[in-house]
């Protein structure tokens, strides 16, 4: 049996400490983000986290991010002129929020995965209001408020 040189065992690399900062990024598609970010993982990957403003074409989001997704309170200004202000989760309207269309109609209430879901109120462009429970974007449990 020969005695050769022992190989030095490699020690596992300690994970990199996350780096946090604030700055602006322009993506390949021309969209732009300005705000807080974090670099984490091995290898380090930059993700939007905290407050920031994201512009893509004529759409603009102002609000909070987590794990590179719109999450928390925020407002989206759509190119169409529509606006959503409220809670976000994983890039979706989720929780309490208000969506306003350009014809002055709006929905205010609960959302789940970008759909009206739960207690809410929809007002059409003529001012008529429907209150009640919405389910998966539909309003089977709503009633027209006829009080003047």
DSSP file (Angstrom, degrees, kcal/mol; ACC not computed):
  #  RESIDUE AA STRUCTURE BP1 BP2  ACC     N-H-->O    O-->H-N    N-H-->O    O-->H-N    TCO  KAPPA ALPHA  PHI   PSI    X-CA   Y-CA   Z-CA
    1    1 A X              0   0    0      0, 0.0     2,-0.3     0, 0.0     0, 0.0   0.000 360.0 360.0 360.0 128.3    0.0    0.0    0.0
    2    2 A X        -     0   0    0      1,-0.0     2,-0.9     0, 0.0     0, 0.0  -0.636 360.0-136.1 -94.9 149.3    1.5    3.3   -1.0
    3    3 A X        +     0   0    0     -2,-0.3     2,-0.1     3,-0.0     3,-0.1  -0.865  33.1 175.5-103.5 104.4    1.3    6.4    0.9
    4    4 A X        -     0   0    0     -2,-0.9     2,-0.2     1,-0.1     0, 0.0  -0.433  42.4 -70.8 -98.2 177.3    0.4    9.2   -1.4
    5    5 A X        -     0   0    0     -2,-0.1     2,-0.3     1,-0.1    -1,-0.1  -0.454  51.2-120.9 -67.8 138.6   -0.3   12.8   -0.7
    6    6 A X        -     0   0    0     -2,-0.2     2,-0.3    -3,-0.1    -1,-0.1  -0.616  23.9-122.4 -79.3 137.6   -3.6   13.4    1.0
    7    7 A X        -     0   0    0     -2,-0.3     2,-0.5     1,-0.1    -1,-0.1  -0.627  25.3-118.1 -78.5 137.6   -6.0   15.6   -0.8
    8    8 A X        -     0   0    0     -2,-0.3     2,-0.2     1,-0.1    -1,-0.1  -0.632  30.5-121.5 -74.8 126.9   -7.0   18.6    1.2
    9    9 A X        -     0   0    0     -2,-0.5     2,-0.3     1,-0.1    -1,-0.1  -0.502  25.9-121.3 -70.5 134.6  -10.8   18.4    1.7
   10   10 A X        -     0   0    0     -2,-0.2     2,-0.4     1,-0.0    -1,-0.1  -0.595  20.6-133.9 -78.7 134.0  -12.5   21.4    0.3
   11   11 A X        -     0   0    0     -2,-0.3     3,-0.1     1,-0.1    -1,-0.0  -0.682  28.5-105.6 -84.9 138.6  -14.5   23.4    2.8
   12   12 A X        -     0   0    0     -2,-0.4     2,-0.2     1,-0.1    -1,-0.1  -0.366  39.9-108.7 -62.7 142.1  -18.0   24.4    1.7
   13   13 A X        -     0   0    0      1,-0.1     2,-0.2    -3,-0.0    -1,-0.1  -0.492  29.7-117.9 -72.9 138.4  -18.2   28.0    0.8
   14   14 A X        -     0   0    0     -2,-0.2     3,-0.1     1,-0.1    -1,-0.1  -0.532  39.1-100.1 -71.6 140.2  -20.1   30.1    3.2
   15   15 A X        -     0   0    0     -2,-0.2    -1,-0.1     1,-0.1    27,-0.1  -0.322  43.1-102.7 -61.6 144.3  -23.2   31.7    1.6
   16   16 A X        -     0   0    0     25,-0.2    25,-0.4     1,-0.1     2,-0.2  -0.384  34.7-113.0 -65.8 142.2  -22.7   35.3    0.6
   17   17 A X        -     0   0    0      1,-0.1    -1,-0.1    23,-0.1    22,-0.0  -0.562  41.4-100.7 -72.1 140.1  -24.2   37.9    2.9
   18   18 A X        -     0   0    0     -2,-0.2     2,-0.4    -3,-0.1    22,-0.2  -0.342  33.1-146.2 -62.4 143.2  -27.1   39.7    1.1
   19   19 A X  E     -A   39   0A   0     20,-2.5    20,-3.5    -3,-0.1     2,-0.3  -0.926  14.2-164.0-109.2 136.0  -26.2   43.1   -0.2
   20   20 A X  E     +A   38   0A   0     -2,-0.4     2,-0.3    18,-0.2    18,-0.2  -0.892  20.0 138.4-120.7 151.5  -28.8   45.8   -0.2
   21   21 A X  E     -A   37   0A   0     16,-2.0    16,-2.4    -2,-0.3     2,-0.4  -0.951  41.2-112.0-167.5-172.6  -29.0   49.1   -2.0
   22   22 A X  E     +A   36   0A   0     -2,-0.3     2,-0.3    14,-0.2    14,-0.2  -0.999  50.8 111.3-139.1 136.1  -31.0   51.6   -3.9
   23   23 A X  E     -A   35   0A   0     12,-2.4    12,-2.7    -2,-0.4     2,-0.4  -0.975  55.7 -79.7-179.4-170.9  -30.5   52.5   -7.6
   24   24 A X  E     -A   34   0A   0     -2,-0.3     2,-0.4    10,-0.2    10,-0.2  -0.921  30.8-171.5-120.6 142.9  -31.8   52.4  -11.1
   25   25 A X  E     -A   33   0A   0      8,-3.0     8,-2.6    -2,-0.4     2,-0.5  -0.989  11.0-156.5-131.6 140.2  -31.8   49.6  -13.6
   26   26 A X  E     -A   32   0A   0     -2,-0.4     6,-0.2     6,-0.2     2,-0.1  -0.985  21.0-146.0-115.3 124.7  -32.7   49.5  -17.3
   27   27 A X    >   -     0   0    0      4,-2.9     3,-2.3    -2,-0.5    -2,-0.0  -0.395  27.8-102.0 -88.2 165.1  -33.8   46.1  -18.6
   28   28 A X  T 3  S+     0   0    0      1,-0.3    -1,-0.1     2,-0.1    -2,-0.0   0.800 121.6  55.9 -55.9 -32.4  -33.1   44.7  -22.1
   29   29 A X  T 3  S-     0   0    0      1,-0.1    -1,-0.3     2,-0.0     3,-0.1   0.439 122.0-104.8 -83.1   2.2  -36.7   45.4  -23.1
   30   30 A X  S <  S+     0   0    0     -3,-2.3    -2,-0.1     1,-0.3    27,-0.1   0.300  76.8 136.4  93.8  -9.4  -36.4   49.1  -22.2
   31   31 A X        -     0   0    0     25,-0.1    -4,-2.9    -5,-0.1     2,-0.4  -0.321  41.0-147.5 -68.8 158.4  -38.4   48.9  -19.0
   32   32 A X  E     -AB  26  55A   0     23,-2.7    23,-2.9    -6,-0.2     2,-0.4  -0.980  14.8-167.3-136.1 140.5  -36.9   50.7  -16.0
   33   33 A X  E     -AB  25  54A   0     -8,-2.6    -8,-3.0    -2,-0.4     2,-0.4  -0.993   4.9-179.0-126.4 134.4  -36.8   50.2  -12.2
   34   34 A X  E     +AB  24  53A   0     19,-2.6    19,-2.7    -2,-0.4     2,-0.3  -0.968  45.3  54.1-133.1 119.0  -35.7   52.7   -9.7
   35   35 A X  E    S-AB  23  52A   0    -12,-2.7   -12,-2.4    -2,-0.4    17,-0.3  -0.995  84.5 -11.3 160.0-157.3  -35.7   51.8   -6.0
   36   36 A X  E     +A   22   0A   0     15,-2.6    13,-1.4    -2,-0.3     2,-0.3  -0.429  55.2 172.5 -79.0 149.1  -34.5   49.4   -3.4
   37   37 A X  E     -AB  21  48A   0    -16,-2.4   -16,-2.0    11,-0.3     2,-0.3  -0.940  19.3-147.7-147.7 167.2  -32.9   46.1   -4.3
   38   38 A X  E     -AB  20  47A   0      9,-2.5     9,-2.8    -2,-0.3     2,-0.5  -0.997   5.3-151.5-139.1 141.7  -31.1   43.1   -2.7
   39   39 A X  E     +AB  19  46A   0    -20,-3.5   -20,-2.5    -2,-0.3     2,-0.3  -0.972  37.1 146.4-110.8 123.6  -28.4   40.8   -4.0
   40   40 A X  E   > + B   0  45A   0      5,-1.8     5,-2.3    -2,-0.5   -23,-0.1  -0.953  22.5  47.7-150.4 168.0  -28.6   37.4   -2.4
   41   41 A X  T   5S-     0   0    0    -25,-0.4     2,-0.4    -2,-0.3   -25,-0.2  -0.198  87.2 -48.4  92.2 175.3  -28.0   33.7   -3.1
   42   42 A X  T   5S+     0   0    0      1,-0.2     2,-0.2     2,-0.1    -1,-0.1  -0.951 135.7  27.0-127.8 109.3  -25.1   31.8   -4.7
   43   43 A X  T   5S-     0   0    0     -2,-0.4    -1,-0.2    -3,-0.0     2,-0.2   0.588 116.3-107.0 -73.0 165.5  -24.3   33.2   -7.2
   44   44 A X  T   5 -     0   0    0     -2,-0.2     2,-0.4    -5,-0.1    -3,-0.2  -0.401  38.5-168.6 -63.5 130.1  -25.6   36.6   -6.1
   45   45 A X  E   < -B   40   0A   0     -5,-2.3    -5,-1.8    -2,-0.2     2,-0.4  -0.983  17.8-130.7-123.0 131.9  -28.8   37.6   -7.9
   46   46 A X  E     +B   39   0A   0     -2,-0.4     2,-0.3    -7,-0.2    -7,-0.2  -0.686  31.7 175.7 -84.0 130.2  -30.2   41.1   -7.9
   47   47 A X  E     -B   38   0A   0     -9,-2.8    -9,-2.5    -2,-0.4     2,-0.3  -0.976  35.6-108.8-133.3 147.2  -33.9   41.3   -7.0
   48   48 A X  E     +B   37   0A   0     -2,-0.3    20,-2.3   -11,-0.2    21,-0.3  -0.589  47.5 164.1 -71.9 133.0  -36.3   44.2   -6.4
   49   49 A X  E     +     0   0A   0    -13,-1.4     2,-0.2    -2,-0.3    17,-0.2  -0.949  43.5   7.8-155.8 131.1  -37.1   44.4   -2.7
   50   50 A X  E    S- C   0  65A   0     15,-2.5    15,-1.9    -2,-0.3     2,-0.3  -0.653 110.2  -9.4  95.2-157.0  -38.7   47.3   -0.7
   51   51 A X  E    S+ C   0  64A   0     -2,-0.2   -15,-2.6    13,-0.2     2,-0.3  -0.560  75.0 142.5 -82.9 139.3  -40.1   50.4   -2.3
   52   52 A X  E     -BC  35  63A   0     11,-2.6    11,-2.3   -17,-0.3     2,-0.5  -0.989  43.3-122.9-165.7 166.2  -39.5   51.2   -6.0
   53   53 A X  E     -BC  34  62A   0    -19,-2.7   -19,-2.6    -2,-0.3     2,-0.4  -0.974  24.3-169.0-119.1 128.4  -41.0   52.5   -9.2
   54   54 A X  E     -BC  33  61A   0      7,-2.7     7,-2.9    -2,-0.5     2,-0.5  -0.973   1.1-169.7-121.8 128.5  -41.2   50.3  -12.3
   55   55 A X  E     +BC  32  60A   0    -23,-2.9   -23,-2.7    -2,-0.4     2,-0.4  -0.976  10.0 171.7-120.7 128.7  -42.0   51.7  -15.8
   56   56 A X  E >   - C   0  59A   0      3,-2.3     3,-2.2    -2,-0.5     2,-0.2  -0.929  68.5 -50.9-134.9 108.6  -42.7   49.4  -18.8
   57   57 A X  T 3  S-     0   0    0     -2,-0.4   -27,-0.0     1,-0.3     0, 0.0  -0.470 121.9 -22.8  60.9-128.8  -44.0   51.3  -21.8
   58   58 A X  T 3  S+     0   0    0     -2,-0.2     2,-0.4    -3,-0.1    -1,-0.3   0.266 118.9  98.4 -97.4  11.1  -46.8   53.5  -20.7
   59   59 A X  E <   -C   56   0A   0     -3,-2.2    -3,-2.3    19,-0.1     2,-0.4  -0.784  52.5-173.5 -94.2 142.5  -47.5   51.3  -17.6
   60   60 A X  E     -CD  55  77A   0     17,-2.4    17,-3.4    -2,-0.4     2,-0.5  -0.988  10.1-165.8-141.3 130.3  -46.1   52.5  -14.2
   61   61 A X  E     -CD  54  76A   0     -7,-2.9    -7,-2.7    -2,-0.4     2,-0.5  -0.959   3.8-175.2-114.4 130.4  -46.1   50.8  -10.8
   62   62 A X  E     +CD  53  75A   0     13,-2.8    13,-2.7    -2,-0.5     2,-0.3  -0.981  45.9  59.7-122.4 116.7  -45.2   52.6   -7.6
   63   63 A X  E    S-CD  52  74A   0    -11,-2.3   -11,-2.6    -2,-0.5    11,-0.2  -0.994  78.5 -22.7 164.5-157.1  -45.0   50.5   -4.5
   64   64 A X  E     -C   51   0A   0      9,-2.1     7,-1.8    -2,-0.3     2,-0.3  -0.564  41.4-164.9 -96.8 151.0  -43.5   47.7   -2.7
   65   65 A X  E     -CD  50  70A   0    -15,-1.9   -15,-2.5     5,-0.3     2,-0.3  -0.925   7.2-176.6-129.1 150.0  -41.6   44.6   -3.9
   66   66 A X  E >  S- D   0  69A   0      3,-2.5     3,-1.4    -2,-0.3   -17,-0.2  -0.942  76.6  -5.4-147.4 130.4  -40.6   41.3   -2.4
   67   67 A X  T 3  S-     0   0    0     -2,-0.3   -18,-0.2     1,-0.3     3,-0.1   0.861 129.9 -56.7  54.6  39.4  -38.5   38.6   -4.1
   68   68 A X  T 3  S+     0   0    0    -20,-2.3     2,-0.3     1,-0.2    -1,-0.3   0.657 118.3 106.5  69.9  18.8  -38.6   40.6   -7.4
   69   69 A X  E <  S-D   66   0A   0     -3,-1.4    -3,-2.5   -21,-0.3     2,-0.5  -0.949  82.9-100.1-127.9 148.6  -42.5   40.7   -7.4
   70   70 A X  E     +D   65   0A   0     -2,-0.3    21,-2.3    -5,-0.2    22,-0.4  -0.545  59.1 156.4 -64.8 117.7  -45.0   43.4   -6.7
   71   71 A X  E     +     0   0A   0     -7,-1.8     2,-0.3    -2,-0.5    18,-0.2  -0.967  39.5  17.2-151.8 129.1  -46.0   42.6   -3.1
   72   72 A X  E    S- E   0  88A   0     16,-2.5    16,-2.2    -2,-0.3     2,-0.2  -0.762 108.8  -9.1 107.6-158.3  -47.5   44.9   -0.4
   73   73 A X  E    S+ E   0  87A   0     -2,-0.3    -9,-2.1    14,-0.2     2,-0.3  -0.549  78.4 137.0 -78.7 138.4  -49.1   48.3   -1.0
   74   74 A X  E     -DE  63  86A   0     12,-2.3    12,-2.4   -11,-0.2     2,-0.4  -0.986  42.5-128.7-171.7 165.8  -48.8   49.8   -4.4
   75   75 A X  E     -DE  62  85A   0    -13,-2.7   -13,-2.8    -2,-0.3     2,-0.5  -0.991  14.3-160.3-128.0 131.5  -50.4   51.6   -7.3
   76   76 A X  E     -DE  61  84A   0      8,-2.8     8,-2.2    -2,-0.4     2,-0.7  -0.957   2.5-161.2-111.9 125.6  -50.4   50.6  -11.0
   77   77 A X  E     -DE  60  83A   0    -17,-3.4   -17,-2.4    -2,-0.5     6,-0.2  -0.930  19.4-150.3-103.4 111.6  -51.1   53.2  -13.6
   78   78 A X    >   -     0   0    0      4,-2.6     3,-2.0    -2,-0.7   -19,-0.1  -0.496  22.2-119.1 -85.8 152.8  -52.1   51.4  -16.8
   79   79 A X  T 3  S+     0   0    0      1,-0.3    -1,-0.1    -2,-0.2   -20,-0.1   0.790 113.8  63.2 -57.3 -29.5  -51.5   52.7  -20.3
   80   80 A X  T 3  S-     0   0    0      1,-0.1    -1,-0.3     2,-0.1     3,-0.1   0.659 121.6-106.0 -69.9 -16.2  -55.3   52.6  -20.9
   81   81 A X  S <  S+     0   0    0     -3,-2.0    -2,-0.1     1,-0.4    -1,-0.1   0.236  79.6 131.3 103.4 -11.1  -55.7   55.2  -18.1
   82   82 A X        -     0   0    0     -5,-0.1    -4,-2.6    17,-0.0    -1,-0.4  -0.371  41.1-156.3 -70.4 155.2  -57.1   52.7  -15.6
   83   83 A X  E     -EF  77 100A   0     17,-2.0    17,-3.0    -6,-0.2     2,-0.4  -1.000  12.0-165.7-137.9 136.1  -55.6   52.7  -12.1
   84   84 A X  E     +EF  76  99A   0     -8,-2.2    -8,-2.8    -2,-0.4     2,-0.4  -0.992   9.5 179.1-119.4 128.6  -55.3   50.1   -9.3
   85   85 A X  E     +EF  75  98A   0     13,-2.5    13,-2.7    -2,-0.4     2,-0.3  -0.995  40.8  60.1-126.3 125.4  -54.4   51.1   -5.8
   86   86 A X  E    S-EF  74  97A   0    -12,-2.4   -12,-2.3    -2,-0.4     2,-0.3  -0.993  82.3 -14.3 161.4-152.6  -54.2   48.5   -3.1
   87   87 A X  E     -E   73   0A   0      9,-2.1     7,-2.4    -2,-0.3     2,-0.3  -0.633  49.5-165.7 -91.5 141.9  -52.5   45.3   -1.9
   88   88 A X  E     -EF  72  93A   0    -16,-2.2   -16,-2.5    -2,-0.3     2,-0.3  -0.899   8.9-174.8-122.5 150.9  -50.4   43.1   -4.2
   89   89 A X  E >  S- F   0  92A   0      3,-2.3     3,-1.3    -2,-0.3   -18,-0.2  -0.915  75.5 -16.8-146.2 121.1  -49.1   39.6   -3.8
   90   90 A X  T 3  S-     0   0    0     -2,-0.3   -19,-0.2     1,-0.3     3,-0.1   0.901 129.0 -49.3  51.1  49.0  -46.8   37.9   -6.3
   91   91 A X  T 3  S+     0   0    0    -21,-2.3     2,-0.3     1,-0.2    -1,-0.3   0.592 119.0 106.4  70.6  14.0  -47.6   40.5   -9.0
   92   92 A X  E <  S-F   89   0A   0     -3,-1.3    -3,-2.3   -22,-0.4     2,-0.4  -0.908  81.4-103.9-123.1 150.2  -51.4   40.1   -8.6
   93   93 A X  E     +F   88   0A   0     -2,-0.3    21,-2.3    -5,-0.2    22,-0.4  -0.593  56.0 162.0 -62.9 126.2  -54.1   42.3   -7.0
   94   94 A X  E     +     0   0A   0     -7,-2.4     2,-0.3    -2,-0.4    18,-0.2  -0.841  42.4   5.9-158.7 113.8  -54.7   40.5   -3.7
   95   95 A X  E    S- G   0 111A   0     16,-2.3    16,-1.9    -2,-0.3     2,-0.3  -0.844 111.8  -4.8 110.8-153.3  -56.4   41.8   -0.6
   96   96 A X  E    S+ G   0 110A   0     -2,-0.3    -9,-2.1    14,-0.2     2,-0.3  -0.593  79.5 133.0 -82.6 134.8  -58.1   45.2   -0.4
   97   97 A X  E     -FG  86 109A   0     12,-2.6    12,-2.5    -2,-0.3     2,-0.4  -0.992  45.0-124.2-169.0 170.3  -57.9   47.5   -3.3
   98   98 A X  E     -FG  85 108A   0    -13,-2.7   -13,-2.5    -2,-0.3     2,-0.5  -0.994  15.1-166.5-130.2 128.6  -59.6   49.9   -5.8
   99   99 A X  E     -FG  84 107A   0      8,-2.6     8,-2.4    -2,-0.4     2,-0.5  -0.970   9.1-165.8-114.5 124.8  -59.6   49.6   -9.6
  100  100 A X  E     -FG  83 106A   0    -17,-3.0   -17,-2.0    -2,-0.5     6,-0.2  -0.947   5.6-152.1-115.4 127.2  -60.8   52.6  -11.5
  101  101 A X    >   -     0   0    0      4,-2.7     3,-1.3    -2,-0.5   -20,-0.0  -0.467  30.1-109.4 -88.6 166.5  -61.7   52.4  -15.2
  102  102 A X  T 3  S+     0   0    0      1,-0.3    -1,-0.1    -2,-0.1     4,-0.1   0.672 114.5  65.4 -72.1 -17.1  -61.4   55.4  -17.6
  103  103 A X  T 3  S-     0   0    0      2,-0.1    -1,-0.3     1,-0.0     3,-0.1   0.278 121.2-103.7 -88.0  12.8  -65.2   55.7  -17.9
  104  104 A X  S <  S+     0   0    0     -3,-1.3     2,-0.2     1,-0.3    -2,-0.1   0.370  82.7 128.7  79.0   0.7  -65.4   56.6  -14.1
  105  105 A X        +     0   0    0     17,-0.0    -4,-2.7    -5,-0.0    -1,-0.3  -0.516  34.4 175.1 -77.0 155.3  -66.7   53.2  -13.1
  106  106 A X  E     -GH 100 123A   0     17,-2.2    17,-3.0    -6,-0.2     2,-0.4  -0.993  29.0-142.6-156.5 159.8  -64.8   51.5  -10.3
  107  107 A X  E     -GH  99 122A   0     -8,-2.4    -8,-2.6    -2,-0.3     2,-0.4  -0.996  17.9-175.9-123.8 132.6  -64.6   48.5   -8.0
  108  108 A X  E     +GH  98 121A   0     13,-2.7    13,-2.4    -2,-0.4     2,-0.3  -0.989  42.9  57.6-130.8 124.2  -63.5   48.8   -4.4
  109  109 A X  E    S-GH  97 120A   0    -12,-2.5   -12,-2.6    -2,-0.4    11,-0.3  -0.981  84.2  -8.3 160.3-148.6  -63.2   45.8   -2.2
  110  110 A X  E     -G   96   0A   0      9,-2.4     7,-2.3    -2,-0.3     2,-0.3  -0.569  51.3-170.2 -90.0 146.8  -61.4   42.5   -1.9
  111  111 A X  E     -GH  95 116A   0    -16,-1.9   -16,-2.3     5,-0.3     2,-0.3  -0.928  10.0-172.2-130.3 152.6  -59.3   40.9   -4.6
  112  112 A X  E >  S- H   0 115A   0      3,-2.5     3,-1.5    -2,-0.3   -18,-0.2  -0.920  76.0 -16.3-146.5 124.2  -57.7   37.5   -5.1
  113  113 A X  T 3  S-     0   0    0     -2,-0.3   -19,-0.2     1,-0.3     3,-0.1   0.894 128.4 -50.0  49.4  50.1  -55.3   36.7   -8.0
  114  114 A X  T 3  S+     0   0    0    -21,-2.3     2,-0.4     1,-0.2    -1,-0.3   0.564 118.5 106.9  70.4  12.0  -56.4   39.8  -10.0
  115  115 A X  E <  S-H  112   0A   0     -3,-1.5    -3,-2.5   -22,-0.4     2,-0.3  -0.939  81.0-104.4-123.2 144.9  -60.1   39.0   -9.7
  116  116 A X  E     +H  111   0A   0     -2,-0.4    21,-3.0    -5,-0.2     2,-0.3  -0.496  54.4 163.7 -61.3 123.9  -62.8   40.7   -7.6
  117  117 A X  E     +     0   0A   0     -7,-2.3     2,-0.3    -2,-0.3    18,-0.2  -0.859  39.8   4.5-155.1 111.3  -63.3   38.2   -4.8
  118  118 A X  E    S- I   0 134A   0     16,-2.8    16,-2.5    -2,-0.3     2,-0.1  -0.732 107.9  -2.5 113.0-165.1  -65.0   38.8   -1.4
  119  119 A X  E    S+ I   0 133A   0     -2,-0.3    -9,-2.4    14,-0.2     2,-0.3  -0.358  80.8 132.7 -63.5 136.2  -66.9   41.8   -0.1
  120  120 A X  E     -HI 109 132A   0     12,-2.3    12,-1.6   -11,-0.3     2,-0.4  -0.991  46.3-124.3-171.2 174.5  -66.9   44.8   -2.4
  121  121 A X  E     -HI 108 131A   0    -13,-2.4   -13,-2.7    -2,-0.3     2,-0.5  -0.998  15.5-163.6-136.4 130.2  -68.8   47.5   -4.2
  122  122 A X  E     -HI 107 130A   0      8,-2.5     8,-2.9    -2,-0.4     2,-0.5  -0.956   4.1-168.0-113.2 130.9  -68.9   48.2   -8.0
  123  123 A X  E     -HI 106 129A   0    -17,-3.0   -17,-2.2    -2,-0.5     6,-0.2  -0.981  12.9-146.2-118.0 126.3  -70.1   51.5   -9.3
  124  124 A X    >   -     0   0    0      4,-2.5     3,-1.7    -2,-0.5   -18,-0.0  -0.229  35.1 -92.0 -83.3 178.7  -70.8   51.8  -13.0
  125  125 A X  T 3  S+     0   0    0      1,-0.3    -1,-0.1     2,-0.1   -20,-0.0   0.641 125.0  55.9 -68.7 -14.7  -70.3   54.9  -15.2
  126  126 A X  T 3  S-     0   0    0      2,-0.1    -1,-0.3     0, 0.0   -22,-0.0   0.498 121.1-104.4 -93.2  -4.5  -73.9   56.1  -14.5
  127  127 A X  S <  S+     0   0    0     -3,-1.7     2,-0.2     1,-0.3    -2,-0.1   0.385  71.3 144.3  98.9  -3.2  -73.4   56.1  -10.7
  128  128 A X        -     0   0    0     -5,-0.1    -4,-2.5     1,-0.0     2,-0.4  -0.489  36.1-150.4 -70.0 139.5  -75.4   52.9  -10.0
  129  129 A X  E     -IJ 123 145A   0     16,-0.6    16,-3.5    -6,-0.2     2,-0.4  -0.930  13.8-165.8-119.9 136.9  -73.8   50.9   -7.2
  130  130 A X  E     -IJ 122 144A   0     -8,-2.9    -8,-2.5    -2,-0.4     2,-0.3  -0.976  12.4-170.6-117.3 131.2  -73.8   47.2   -6.5
  131  131 A X  E     +IJ 121 143A   0     12,-2.5    12,-2.8    -2,-0.4     2,-0.3  -0.863  34.3  61.5-118.2 153.0  -72.8   45.8   -3.1
  132  132 A X  E    S-IJ 120 142A   0    -12,-1.6   -12,-2.3    -2,-0.3     2,-0.5  -0.938  80.6 -21.0 140.1-155.6  -72.1   42.3   -1.8
  133  133 A X  E     -IJ 119 141A   0      8,-1.3     8,-1.3    -2,-0.3     2,-0.3  -0.798  46.2-161.4-100.0 130.0  -69.9   39.3   -2.3
  134  134 A X  E     -I  118   0A   0    -16,-2.5   -16,-2.8    -2,-0.5     2,-0.4  -0.795   4.8-157.1-102.5 149.8  -67.9   38.7   -5.5
  135  135 A X  E >   - J   0 138A   0      3,-2.9     3,-2.1    -2,-0.3   -18,-0.2  -0.954  67.2 -28.5-134.4 115.1  -66.6   35.3   -6.4
  136  136 A X  T 3  S-     0   0    0     -2,-0.4   -19,-0.2     1,-0.3     3,-0.1   0.852 127.6 -43.7  52.0  41.2  -63.7   34.8   -8.8
  137  137 A X  T 3  S+     0   0    0    -21,-3.0    -1,-0.3     1,-0.3     2,-0.2   0.343 121.5 101.3  89.8  -6.5  -64.5   37.9  -10.7
  138  138 A X  E <   -J  135   0A   0     -3,-2.1    -3,-2.9   -22,-0.3    -1,-0.3  -0.700  63.9-141.0-109.2 162.3  -68.2   37.4  -10.8
  139  139 A X  E >   +     0   0A   0     -5,-0.2     3,-1.4    -2,-0.2    -5,-0.1  -0.367  43.7 141.5-120.1  54.9  -71.0   39.0   -8.7
  140  140 A X  E 3  S+     0   0A   0      1,-0.3    -1,-0.1    -5,-0.1    -6,-0.1   0.747  79.3  47.8 -67.2 -19.8  -73.6   36.3   -7.9
  141  141 A X  E 3  S+J  133   0A   0     -8,-1.3    -8,-1.3    -3,-0.2     2,-0.3   0.067  90.0 107.7-108.2  25.8  -74.0   37.7   -4.4
  142  142 A X  E <   -J  132   0A   0     -3,-1.4     2,-0.4   -10,-0.3   -10,-0.2  -0.744  46.7-161.6-106.9 153.5  -74.4   41.4   -5.2
  143  143 A X  E     -J  131   0A   0    -12,-2.8   -12,-2.5    -2,-0.3     2,-0.4  -0.966  26.5-109.7-130.4 147.8  -77.4   43.6   -5.1
  144  144 A X  E     -J  130   0A   0     -2,-0.4     2,-0.8   -14,-0.2   -14,-0.3  -0.604  28.2-133.8 -74.9 129.1  -78.1   47.0   -6.7
  145  145 A X  E     +J  129   0A   0    -16,-3.5   -16,-0.6    -2,-0.4    -1,-0.1  -0.776  26.7 177.6 -85.5 111.0  -78.3   49.8   -4.1
  146  146 A X        +     0   0    0     -2,-0.8    -1,-0.1   -18,-0.1     2,-0.1   0.439  39.3 118.1 -95.9  -0.9  -81.4   51.7   -5.0
  147  147 A X              0   0    0      1,-0.1    -2,-0.1     0, 0.0     0, 0.0  -0.446 360.0 360.0 -67.6 137.9  -81.1   54.2   -2.1
  148  148 A X              0   0    0     -2,-0.1    -1,-0.1     0, 0.0    -2,-0.0   0.404 360.0 360.0-105.3 360.0  -80.7   57.8   -3.4
